[in-house]
């Protein structure tokens, strides 16, 4: 059974837009990541924090 998500550790300078570009090739899909991490505020990402990246 394959996983339907990845786990990403936030690094200094990361934004949901940059992470979406990295995982999906389209930064505009940052809302998909935000929706999977309802308790995370995009403007308050902190290094060392972990987020879920849905496939």
C-alpha distance matrix in Angstrom:
0.0 3.8 6.7 9.3 12.2 14.1 16.9 20.3 23.5 26.5 29.3 33.0 33.6 30.1 30.1 27.4 28.9 28.6 25.0 24.2 26.1 24.2 20.6 21.5 24.8 26.6 28.1 28.9 25.3 25.9 26.1 22.4 22.0 24.9 23.5 20.2 22.7 25.4 27.2 27.7 30.9 30.6 34.1 33.5 30.7 31.5 30.7 28.3 26.7 22.9 21.3 18.0 17.4 15.4 14.0
3.8 0.0 3.8 6.5 9.0 10.8 13.9 17.1 20.5 23.4 26.1 29.7 30.1 26.6 26.6 24.0 25.4 24.9 21.4 20.5 22.4 20.4 16.8 17.8 21.1 23.0 24.5 25.4 21.9 22.6 23.1 19.4 18.9 22.0 21.0 17.8 20.2 23.2 25.1 25.2 28.1 27.6 31.1 30.6 27.7 28.6 27.7 25.6 24.0 20.2 18.5 15.2 14.2 12.3 10.6
6.7 3.8 0.0 3.8 5.5 7.5 10.5 13.9 17.3 20.1 23.0 26.5 27.0 23.5 23.4 20.8 22.5 22.2 18.5 17.9 20.2 18.2 14.7 16.0 19.5 21.1 22.1 23.0 19.4 19.7 20.1 16.5 15.6 18.6 17.7 14.3 16.6 19.6 21.4 21.4 24.5 24.0 27.5 26.9 24.1 25.1 24.3 22.2 20.5 16.6 14.8 11.5 10.8 9.2 8.4
9.3 6.5 3.8 0.0 3.8 7.2 10.5 13.5 17.1 19.4 22.4 25.8 25.8 22.1 21.5 18.4 20.0 20.2 16.7 15.5 18.0 16.7 13.0 13.7 17.4 18.4 19.4 19.9 16.2 16.7 16.8 13.1 12.7 15.7 14.5 11.5 14.3 17.2 19.4 19.4 22.2 21.7 25.3 25.1 22.5 24.1 23.8 22.2 20.0 16.2 13.7 10.0 8.7 6.1 5.3
12.2 9.0 5.5 3.8 0.0 3.8 6.9 9.8 13.4 15.6 18.7 22.0 22.2 18.5 18.1 15.3 17.2 17.3 13.6 13.0 15.7 14.2 10.8 12.2 15.9 16.9 17.3 18.2 14.6 14.4 14.9 11.5 10.1 13.2 12.8 9.5 11.6 15.0 16.8 16.4 19.2 18.5 22.1 21.7 18.9 20.3 20.0 18.4 16.3 12.6 10.1 6.5 5.3 4.2 5.2
14.1 10.8 7.5 7.2 3.8 0.0 3.8 6.5 10.1 12.6 15.5 19.0 19.5 16.0 16.3 14.1 16.2 15.5 11.7 12.1 14.5 12.3 9.5 12.0 15.3 16.6 16.7 18.4 15.2 14.4 15.7 12.9 10.6 13.7 14.3 11.0 12.1 15.8 17.0 15.9 18.6 17.7 20.9 20.2 17.1 18.0 17.1 15.4 13.8 10.2 8.4 5.8 4.9 6.4 7.5
16.9 13.9 10.5 10.5 6.9 3.8 0.0 3.8 6.9 9.7 12.8 16.4 17.4 14.2 14.9 13.3 16.0 15.2 11.4 12.9 15.4 13.2 11.2 14.1 17.1 18.2 17.5 19.3 16.5 14.8 16.2 14.0 10.9 13.3 14.4 11.2 11.0 14.7 15.1 13.8 16.7 16.0 18.9 17.7 14.4 14.8 13.8 11.8 10.3 6.6 5.8 4.8 6.0 8.7 10.8
20.3 17.1 13.9 13.5 9.8 6.5 3.8 0.0 3.8 6.3 9.1 12.7 13.7 10.6 11.9 11.0 13.7 12.3 8.9 11.3 13.5 11.1 10.1 13.5 15.8 16.9 15.7 18.0 15.7 13.6 15.6 14.2 10.8 12.9 15.0 12.4 11.6 15.2 15.2 13.1 15.3 14.1 16.6 15.4 11.8 12.0 10.7 9.3 8.3 5.5 5.4 6.4 7.0 10.6 12.6
23.5 20.5 17.3 17.1 13.4 10.1 6.9 3.8 0.0 3.8 6.4 10.1 12.0 9.6 11.7 11.9 14.8 13.2 10.5 13.6 15.5 13.2 13.1 16.6 18.4 19.3 17.6 20.0 18.2 15.6 17.7 16.9 13.2 14.6 17.1 14.8 13.0 16.3 15.4 13.0 15.0 14.0 15.7 13.9 10.2 9.3 7.3 5.7 5.7 4.5 6.6 9.1 10.4 14.1 16.3
26.5 23.4 20.1 19.4 15.6 12.6 9.7 6.3 3.8 0.0 3.8 6.8 8.5 6.3 8.5 9.6 12.5 11.0 9.1 12.5 14.3 12.7 13.4 16.5 17.9 18.2 15.9 18.3 17.2 14.1 16.4 16.4 12.7 13.5 16.6 15.1 12.9 15.8 14.7 11.6 12.8 11.3 12.5 10.9 7.1 6.4 4.8 5.4 5.3 6.1 7.4 10.6 11.5 15.3 17.7
29.3 26.1 23.0 22.4 18.7 15.5 12.8 9.1 6.4 3.8 0.0 3.8 6.2 5.6 9.1 11.3 13.4 11.1 10.3 14.1 14.9 13.1 14.8 18.0 18.6 19.1 16.8 19.7 19.1 16.2 18.9 19.2 15.8 16.5 19.9 18.6 16.5 19.3 18.1 14.8 15.3 13.4 13.7 12.3 8.8 7.4 4.6 6.5 8.2 9.6 11.2 14.2 14.7 18.5 20.4
33.0 29.7 26.5 25.8 22.0 19.0 16.4 12.7 10.1 6.8 3.8 0.0 3.8 5.6 9.0 12.1 13.8 11.7 12.0 15.7 16.2 15.1 17.3 20.1 20.2 20.3 17.6 20.3 20.4 17.3 20.0 21.0 17.7 17.9 21.5 20.8 18.5 20.7 19.3 15.8 15.4 13.4 12.6 11.4 8.7 7.2 5.3 8.7 10.3 12.6 14.0 17.2 17.6 21.3 23.4
33.6 30.1 27.0 25.8 22.2 19.5 17.4 13.7 12.0 8.5 6.2 3.8 0.0 3.8 6.5 10.2 11.0 9.0 10.4 13.7 13.8 13.4 16.1 18.3 18.0 17.7 14.7 17.4 18.1 15.1 18.0 19.5 16.6 16.8 20.6 20.4 18.4 20.5 19.6 15.8 14.8 12.0 11.2 11.2 9.0 9.0 8.3 11.7 12.5 14.3 14.8 17.6 17.4 20.9 22.7
30.1 26.6 23.5 22.1 18.5 16.0 14.2 10.6 9.6 6.3 5.6 5.6 3.8 0.0 3.8 6.8 8.3 6.3 6.8 10.3 11.0 10.5 12.7 15.0 15.2 14.9 12.0 14.7 14.8 11.8 14.8 15.9 12.9 13.5 17.2 16.9 15.1 17.5 17.1 13.4 12.8 9.9 10.2 10.5 7.5 8.5 8.2 10.9 10.8 11.7 11.6 14.0 13.6 17.1 18.9
30.1 26.6 23.4 21.5 18.1 16.3 14.9 11.9 11.7 8.5 9.1 9.0 6.5 3.8 0.0 3.8 5.3 5.2 6.2 8.6 9.9 10.7 12.4 13.8 14.1 12.9 9.6 11.6 12.0 8.7 11.5 13.2 10.7 10.7 14.5 14.9 13.4 15.3 15.4 11.7 10.6 7.1 7.9 9.3 7.2 9.7 10.7 13.2 12.1 12.7 11.5 13.6 12.9 15.9 17.9
27.4 24.0 20.8 18.4 15.3 14.1 13.3 11.0 11.9 9.6 11.3 12.1 10.2 6.8 3.8 0.0 3.8 5.5 5.0 6.0 8.5 9.7 10.4 11.3 12.4 10.8 7.7 9.2 8.7 5.2 8.0 9.4 7.1 7.4 11.1 11.6 10.7 12.8 13.7 10.3 9.8 6.4 8.9 10.5 8.5 11.6 12.8 14.5 12.6 12.2 9.9 11.1 10.0 12.6 14.7
28.9 25.4 22.5 20.0 17.2 16.2 16.0 13.7 14.8 12.5 13.4 13.8 11.0 8.3 5.3 3.8 0.0 3.8 5.5 5.2 6.3 8.7 10.1 10.2 10.1 8.1 4.5 6.5 7.3 5.0 8.5 10.3 9.2 9.9 13.2 14.2 14.0 15.8 17.1 13.9 12.8 9.2 11.0 13.3 11.8 14.7 15.6 17.7 16.1 15.7 13.4 14.1 12.2 14.2 15.6
28.6 24.9 22.2 20.2 17.3 15.5 15.2 12.3 13.2 11.0 11.1 11.7 9.0 6.3 5.2 5.5 3.8 0.0 3.8 5.4 5.1 6.3 8.8 9.9 9.4 8.7 6.0 9.3 9.9 8.1 11.8 12.8 11.1 12.6 15.9 16.1 15.8 18.1 19.0 15.6 15.0 11.4 12.8 14.4 12.1 14.2 14.2 16.3 15.5 15.1 13.5 14.5 12.4 15.0 15.9
25.0 21.4 18.5 16.7 13.6 11.7 11.4 8.9 10.5 9.1 10.3 12.0 10.4 6.8 6.2 5.0 5.5 3.8 0.0 3.8 5.4 5.0 6.2 8.2 9.1 9.1 7.2 10.2 9.3 7.4 10.9 10.9 8.6 10.8 13.8 13.3 13.2 16.1 17.1 14.0 14.3 11.2 13.4 14.4 11.5 13.5 13.2 14.5 13.4 12.2 10.3 10.9 8.8 11.6 12.8
24.2 20.5 17.9 15.5 13.0 12.1 12.9 11.3 13.6 12.5 14.1 15.7 13.7 10.3 8.6 6.0 5.2 5.4 3.8 0.0 3.8 5.4 5.2 5.4 6.7 5.9 4.7 7.1 5.8 5.1 8.7 8.4 7.3 10.0 12.4 12.4 13.2 15.9 17.7 15.0 15.2 12.1 14.8 16.4 14.0 16.5 16.7 17.8 16.2 14.6 11.9 11.5 8.5 10.2 10.8
26.1 22.4 20.2 18.0 15.7 14.5 15.4 13.5 15.5 14.3 14.9 16.2 13.8 11.0 9.9 8.5 6.3 5.1 5.4 3.8 0.0 3.8 5.7 5.5 4.3 4.5 4.3 7.8 7.9 8.1 11.8 11.8 11.2 13.7 16.1 16.2 17.0 19.6 21.3 18.4 18.2 14.9 17.0 18.7 16.3 18.6 18.3 19.7 18.7 17.4 15.2 14.9 11.8 13.4 13.1
24.2 20.4 18.2 16.7 14.2 12.3 13.2 11.1 13.2 12.7 13.1 15.1 13.4 10.5 10.7 9.7 8.7 6.3 5.0 5.4 3.8 0.0 3.8 6.0 5.8 7.8 7.9 11.4 10.6 10.4 14.0 13.3 11.9 14.8 17.3 16.5 17.2 20.3 21.6 18.7 19.2 16.1 18.2 19.3 16.3 17.9 16.9 17.8 17.3 15.7 14.0 13.7 10.7 12.8 12.4
20.6 16.8 14.7 13.0 10.8 9.5 11.2 10.1 13.1 13.4 14.8 17.3 16.1 12.7 12.4 10.4 10.1 8.8 6.2 5.2 5.7 3.8 0.0 3.8 6.0 8.1 8.9 11.5 9.5 9.9 12.9 11.2 10.0 13.5 15.3 14.1 15.4 18.6 20.4 18.0 19.0 16.4 19.1 20.0 17.1 18.8 18.1 18.3 17.3 14.9 12.7 11.4 8.0 9.4 8.7
21.5 17.8 16.0 13.7 12.2 12.0 14.1 13.5 16.6 16.5 18.0 20.1 18.3 15.0 13.8 11.3 10.2 9.9 8.2 5.4 5.5 6.0 3.8 0.0 3.8 5.3 7.5 9.3 7.4 9.1 11.8 10.1 10.3 13.7 15.0 14.5 16.4 19.2 21.5 19.3 20.0 17.3 20.1 21.6 19.1 21.3 21.1 21.6 20.2 17.9 15.1 13.5 9.8 9.9 8.5
24.8 21.1 19.5 17.4 15.9 15.3 17.1 15.8 18.4 17.9 18.6 20.2 18.0 15.2 14.1 12.4 10.1 9.4 9.1 6.7 4.3 5.8 6.0 3.8 0.0 3.8 6.7 9.1 8.7 10.6 13.7 12.9 13.2 16.1 17.8 17.8 19.4 22.0 24.1 21.6 21.8 18.6 20.9 22.8 20.4 22.6 22.1 23.2 22.2 20.3 17.8 16.7 13.1 13.7 12.3
26.6 23.0 21.1 18.4 16.9 16.6 18.2 16.9 19.3 18.2 19.1 20.3 17.7 14.9 12.9 10.8 8.1 8.7 9.1 5.9 4.5 7.8 8.1 5.3 3.8 0.0 3.8 5.4 5.9 8.1 11.0 11.0 11.8 14.2 15.9 16.6 18.2 20.3 22.6 20.1 19.8 16.5 18.9 21.2 19.3 22.0 22.2 23.5 22.1 20.5 17.8 16.8 13.4 13.8 13.1
28.1 24.5 22.1 19.4 17.3 16.7 17.5 15.7 17.6 15.9 16.8 17.6 14.7 12.0 9.6 7.7 4.5 6.0 7.2 4.7 4.3 7.9 8.9 7.5 6.7 3.8 0.0 3.8 5.3 5.8 9.1 10.2 10.4 12.0 14.4 15.5 16.3 18.2 20.2 17.4 16.6 13.1 15.2 17.7 16.1 18.9 19.5 21.2 19.8 18.7 16.0 15.8 13.0 14.1 14.4
28.9 25.4 23.0 19.9 18.2 18.4 19.3 18.0 20.0 18.3 19.7 20.3 17.4 14.7 11.6 9.2 6.5 9.3 10.2 7.1 7.8 11.4 11.5 9.3 9.1 5.4 3.8 0.0 3.8 5.4 7.2 8.9 10.3 11.3 13.1 14.9 16.1 17.4 19.8 17.4 16.4 13.3 15.5 18.4 17.4 20.7 21.8 23.5 21.5 20.4 17.3 16.8 14.1 14.4 14.9
25.3 21.9 19.4 16.2 14.6 15.2 16.5 15.7 18.2 17.2 19.1 20.4 18.1 14.8 12.0 8.7 7.3 9.9 9.3 5.8 7.9 10.6 9.5 7.4 8.7 5.9 5.3 3.8 0.0 3.8 5.3 5.5 7.3 9.1 10.3 11.7 13.4 15.0 17.8 15.8 15.6 12.9 15.9 18.2 16.8 20.0 21.1 22.2 19.9 18.2 14.9 13.7 10.9 10.8 11.3
25.9 22.6 19.7 16.7 14.4 14.4 14.8 13.6 15.6 14.1 16.2 17.3 15.1 11.8 8.7 5.2 5.0 8.1 7.4 5.1 8.1 10.4 9.9 9.1 10.6 8.1 5.8 5.4 3.8 0.0 3.8 5.4 5.3 6.3 8.7 10.1 10.9 12.5 14.7 12.3 12.0 9.2 12.2 14.4 13.0 16.4 17.7 18.9 16.6 15.3 12.1 11.8 9.7 10.7 12.3
26.1 23.1 20.1 16.8 14.9 15.7 16.2 15.6 17.7 16.4 18.9 20.0 18.0 14.8 11.5 8.0 8.5 11.8 10.9 8.7 11.8 14.0 12.9 11.8 13.7 11.0 9.1 7.2 5.3 3.8 0.0 3.8 5.3 4.8 6.0 8.6 9.7 10.4 13.2 11.6 11.3 9.5 12.8 14.9 14.3 17.9 19.7 20.7 17.9 16.5 13.0 12.3 10.8 10.9 12.9
22.4 19.4 16.5 13.1 11.5 12.9 14.0 14.2 16.9 16.4 19.2 21.0 19.5 15.9 13.2 9.4 10.3 12.8 10.9 8.4 11.8 13.3 11.2 10.1 12.9 11.0 10.2 8.9 5.5 5.4 3.8 0.0 3.8 5.5 5.2 6.5 8.9 10.4 13.5 12.5 13.2 11.8 15.5 17.0 15.7 18.9 20.3 20.7 17.7 15.6 11.9 10.1 8.2 7.4 9.3
22.0 18.9 15.6 12.7 10.1 10.6 10.9 10.8 13.2 12.7 15.8 17.7 16.6 12.9 10.7 7.1 9.2 11.1 8.6 7.3 11.2 11.9 10.0 10.3 13.2 11.8 10.4 10.3 7.3 5.3 5.3 3.8 0.0 3.8 5.4 5.2 6.4 8.9 11.3 9.7 11.0 9.6 13.3 14.2 12.4 15.4 16.6 16.9 14.0 11.9 8.2 7.0 5.7 6.6 9.5
24.9 22.0 18.6 15.7 13.2 13.7 13.3 12.9 14.6 13.5 16.5 17.9 16.8 13.5 10.7 7.4 9.9 12.6 10.8 10.0 13.7 14.8 13.5 13.7 16.1 14.2 12.0 11.3 9.1 6.3 4.8 5.5 3.8 0.0 3.8 5.5 5.1 6.2 8.7 7.1 7.8 7.1 10.9 11.9 11.1 14.5 16.5 17.1 13.8 12.5 9.1 9.0 8.9 9.9 13.0
23.5 21.0 17.7 14.5 12.8 14.3 14.4 15.0 17.1 16.6 19.9 21.5 20.6 17.2 14.5 11.1 13.2 15.9 13.8 12.4 16.1 17.3 15.3 15.0 17.8 15.9 14.4 13.1 10.3 8.7 6.0 5.2 5.4 3.8 0.0 3.8 5.4 5.5 9.1 9.1 10.4 10.6 14.3 15.1 14.5 17.7 19.7 19.8 16.4 14.5 10.9 9.8 9.8 9.4 12.5
20.2 17.8 14.3 11.5 9.5 11.0 11.2 12.4 14.8 15.1 18.6 20.8 20.4 16.9 14.9 11.6 14.2 16.1 13.3 12.4 16.2 16.5 14.1 14.5 17.8 16.6 15.5 14.9 11.7 10.1 8.6 6.5 5.2 5.5 3.8 0.0 3.8 5.9 8.9 9.2 11.6 11.9 15.6 15.7 14.4 17.0 18.5 17.9 14.5 12.0 8.4 6.5 7.2 6.8 10.4
22.7 20.2 16.6 14.3 11.6 12.1 11.0 11.6 13.0 12.9 16.5 18.5 18.4 15.1 13.4 10.7 14.0 15.8 13.2 13.2 17.0 17.2 15.4 16.4 19.4 18.2 16.3 16.1 13.4 10.9 9.7 8.9 6.4 5.1 5.4 3.8 0.0 3.8 5.5 5.5 8.5 9.5 13.0 12.5 11.3 13.8 15.7 15.2 11.5 9.7 6.6 6.4 8.5 9.6 13.4
25.4 23.2 19.6 17.2 15.0 15.8 14.7 15.2 16.3 15.8 19.3 20.7 20.5 17.5 15.3 12.8 15.8 18.1 16.1 15.9 19.6 20.3 18.6 19.2 22.0 20.3 18.2 17.4 15.0 12.5 10.4 10.4 8.9 6.2 5.5 5.9 3.8 0.0 3.8 5.5 7.8 9.9 13.0 12.7 12.6 15.3 17.9 17.6 13.9 12.7 10.0 10.2 12.1 12.6 16.3
27.2 25.1 21.4 19.4 16.8 17.0 15.1 15.2 15.4 14.7 18.1 19.3 19.6 17.1 15.4 13.7 17.1 19.0 17.1 17.7 21.3 21.6 20.4 21.5 24.1 22.6 20.2 19.8 17.8 14.7 13.2 13.5 11.3 8.7 9.1 8.9 5.5 3.8 0.0 3.8 6.6 9.7 12.1 10.7 11.0 13.1 15.9 15.6 11.8 11.5 9.8 11.2 13.8 15.1 18.9
27.7 25.2 21.4 19.4 16.4 15.9 13.8 13.1 13.0 11.6 14.8 15.8 15.8 13.4 11.7 10.3 13.9 15.6 14.0 15.0 18.4 18.7 18.0 19.3 21.6 20.1 17.4 17.4 15.8 12.3 11.6 12.5 9.7 7.1 9.1 9.2 5.5 5.5 3.8 0.0 3.8 6.2 8.7 7.4 7.4 10.0 12.8 13.2 9.6 9.7 8.1 10.3 12.4 14.5 18.1
30.9 28.1 24.5 22.2 19.2 18.6 16.7 15.3 15.0 12.8 15.3 15.4 14.8 12.8 10.6 9.8 12.8 15.0 14.3 15.2 18.2 19.2 19.0 20.0 21.8 19.8 16.6 16.4 15.6 12.0 11.3 13.2 11.0 7.8 10.4 11.6 8.5 7.8 6.6 3.8 0.0 3.8 5.5 5.3 6.8 10.1 13.4 14.7 11.6 12.5 11.0 13.3 14.7 16.8 20.2
30.6 27.6 24.0 21.7 18.5 17.7 16.0 14.1 14.0 11.3 13.4 13.4 12.0 9.9 7.1 6.4 9.2 11.4 11.2 12.1 14.9 16.1 16.4 17.3 18.6 16.5 13.1 13.3 12.9 9.2 9.5 11.8 9.6 7.1 10.6 11.9 9.5 9.9 9.7 6.2 3.8 0.0 3.8 5.5 5.9 9.7 12.6 14.5 11.9 12.6 10.8 13.0 13.5 15.8 18.9
34.1 31.1 27.5 25.3 22.1 20.9 18.9 16.6 15.7 12.5 13.7 12.6 11.2 10.2 7.9 8.9 11.0 12.8 13.4 14.8 17.0 18.2 19.1 20.1 20.9 18.9 15.2 15.5 15.9 12.2 12.8 15.5 13.3 10.9 14.3 15.6 13.0 13.0 12.1 8.7 5.5 3.8 0.0 3.8 6.0 9.2 12.4 15.0 13.0 14.7 13.7 16.3 17.0 19.5 22.5
33.5 30.6 26.9 25.1 21.7 20.2 17.7 15.4 13.9 10.9 12.3 11.4 11.2 10.5 9.3 10.5 13.3 14.4 14.4 16.4 18.7 19.3 20.0 21.6 22.8 21.2 17.7 18.4 18.2 14.4 14.9 17.0 14.2 11.9 15.1 15.7 12.5 12.7 10.7 7.4 5.3 5.5 3.8 0.0 3.8 6.2 9.9 12.2 10.2 12.5 12.3 15.5 16.9 19.8 23.0
30.7 27.7 24.1 22.5 18.9 17.1 14.4 11.8 10.2 7.1 8.8 8.7 9.0 7.5 7.2 8.5 11.8 12.1 11.5 14.0 16.3 16.3 17.1 19.1 20.4 19.3 16.1 17.4 16.8 13.0 14.3 15.7 12.4 11.1 14.5 14.4 11.3 12.6 11.0 7.4 6.8 5.9 6.0 3.8 0.0 3.8 6.9 9.1 7.2 9.3 9.4 12.8 14.2 17.4 20.4
31.5 28.6 25.1 24.1 20.3 18.0 14.8 12.0 9.3 6.4 7.4 7.2 9.0 8.5 9.7 11.6 14.7 14.2 13.5 16.5 18.6 17.9 18.8 21.3 22.6 22.0 18.9 20.7 20.0 16.4 17.9 18.9 15.4 14.5 17.7 17.0 13.8 15.3 13.1 10.0 10.1 9.7 9.2 6.2 3.8 0.0 3.8 6.3 5.7 9.0 10.5 14.3 16.0 19.5 22.5
30.7 27.7 24.3 23.8 20.0 17.1 13.8 10.7 7.3 4.8 4.6 5.3 8.3 8.2 10.7 12.8 15.6 14.2 13.2 16.7 18.3 16.9 18.1 21.1 22.1 22.2 19.5 21.8 21.1 17.7 19.7 20.3 16.6 16.5 19.7 18.5 15.7 17.9 15.9 12.8 13.4 12.6 12.4 9.9 6.9 3.8 0.0 3.8 5.5 8.6 10.9 14.5 16.0 19.8 22.4
28.3 25.6 22.2 22.2 18.4 15.4 11.8 9.3 5.7 5.4 6.5 8.7 11.7 10.9 13.2 14.5 17.7 16.3 14.5 17.8 19.7 17.8 18.3 21.6 23.2 23.5 21.2 23.5 22.2 18.9 20.7 20.7 16.9 17.1 19.8 17.9 15.2 17.6 15.6 13.2 14.7 14.5 15.0 12.2 9.1 6.3 3.8 0.0 3.8 6.5 9.8 13.2 15.3 18.9 21.6
26.7 24.0 20.5 20.0 16.3 13.8 10.3 8.3 5.7 5.3 8.2 10.3 12.5 10.8 12.1 12.6 16.1 15.5 13.4 16.2 18.7 17.3 17.3 20.2 22.2 22.1 19.8 21.5 19.9 16.6 17.9 17.7 14.0 13.8 16.4 14.5 11.5 13.9 11.8 9.6 11.6 11.9 13.0 10.2 7.2 5.7 5.5 3.8 0.0 3.8 6.7 10.4 12.9 16.4 19.4
22.9 20.2 16.6 16.2 12.6 10.2 6.6 5.5 4.5 6.1 9.6 12.6 14.3 11.7 12.7 12.2 15.7 15.1 12.2 14.6 17.4 15.7 14.9 17.9 20.3 20.5 18.7 20.4 18.2 15.3 16.5 15.6 11.9 12.5 14.5 12.0 9.7 12.7 11.5 9.7 12.5 12.6 14.7 12.5 9.3 9.0 8.6 6.5 3.8 0.0 3.8 7.0 9.7 13.1 16.0
21.3 18.5 14.8 13.7 10.1 8.4 5.8 5.4 6.6 7.4 11.2 14.0 14.8 11.6 11.5 9.9 13.4 13.5 10.3 11.9 15.2 14.0 12.7 15.1 17.8 17.8 16.0 17.3 14.9 12.1 13.0 11.9 8.2 9.1 10.9 8.4 6.6 10.0 9.8 8.1 11.0 10.8 13.7 12.3 9.4 10.5 10.9 9.8 6.7 3.8 0.0 3.8 6.5 9.7 13.0
18.0 15.2 11.5 10.0 6.5 5.8 4.8 6.4 9.1 10.6 14.2 17.2 17.6 14.0 13.6 11.1 14.1 14.5 10.9 11.5 14.9 13.7 11.4 13.5 16.7 16.8 15.8 16.8 13.7 11.8 12.3 10.1 7.0 9.0 9.8 6.5 6.4 10.2 11.2 10.3 13.3 13.0 16.3 15.5 12.8 14.3 14.5 13.2 10.4 7.0 3.8 0.0 3.8 6.3 9.6
17.4 14.2 10.8 8.7 5.3 4.9 6.0 7.0 10.4 11.5 14.7 17.6 17.4 13.6 12.9 10.0 12.2 12.4 8.8 8.5 11.8 10.7 8.0 9.8 13.1 13.4 13.0 14.1 10.9 9.7 10.8 8.2 5.7 8.9 9.8 7.2 8.5 12.1 13.8 12.4 14.7 13.5 17.0 16.9 14.2 16.0 16.0 15.3 12.9 9.7 6.5 3.8 0.0 3.8 6.6
15.4 12.3 9.2 6.1 4.2 6.4 8.7 10.6 14.1 15.3 18.5 21.3 20.9 17.1 15.9 12.6 14.2 15.0 11.6 10.2 13.4 12.8 9.4 9.9 13.7 13.8 14.1 14.4 10.8 10.7 10.9 7.4 6.6 9.9 9.4 6.8 9.6 12.6 15.1 14.5 16.8 15.8 19.5 19.8 17.4 19.5 19.8 18.9 16.4 13.1 9.7 6.3 3.8 0.0 3.8
14.0 10.6 8.4 5.3 5.2 7.5 10.8 12.6 16.3 17.7 20.4 23.4 22.7 18.9 17.9 14.7 15.6 15.9 12.8 10.8 13.1 12.4 8.7 8.5 12.3 13.1 14.4 14.9 11.3 12.3 12.9 9.3 9.5 13.0 12.5 10.4 13.4 16.3 18.9 18.1 20.2 18.9 22.5 23.0 20.4 22.5 22.4 21.6 19.4 16.0 13.0 9.6 6.6 3.8 0.0
